[in-house]
Amino acid sequence: MQTKYLPFTTIRADGVHAIRFPLNEHTSSDRHVACILEAVLETVNDQIGLHGDVSDGDVLQALCMALAVRMHRVKAPAGAVRALVATALEQADDAVAEGREQQPGNA
């Protein structure tokens, strides 16, 4: 089975980062994955904007806590869920690291 990818772009002040996230073979809807990813990142950015000087460590800690809550709502053995999350995180991290940095252009 061929791996499917979710193309995703992040925009920062110093440019654009194009990413190809690999999707799990059991992904039901790449559109749902994209919508949830966008909503999570937008909410994090909004909260940072509201609260000002938020440390990266605090952001990562909160996201890990949210992930742990969601993990325990999955109806599957805990070990299987942990393995799935660990694999997904490693693949996502690799995808971001391998993403293409692009300078903003002028139209």
Helices and strands as residue ranges (DSSP letters): E 5-12, E 15-22, H 30-51, H 56-71, H 78-98, E 100-102
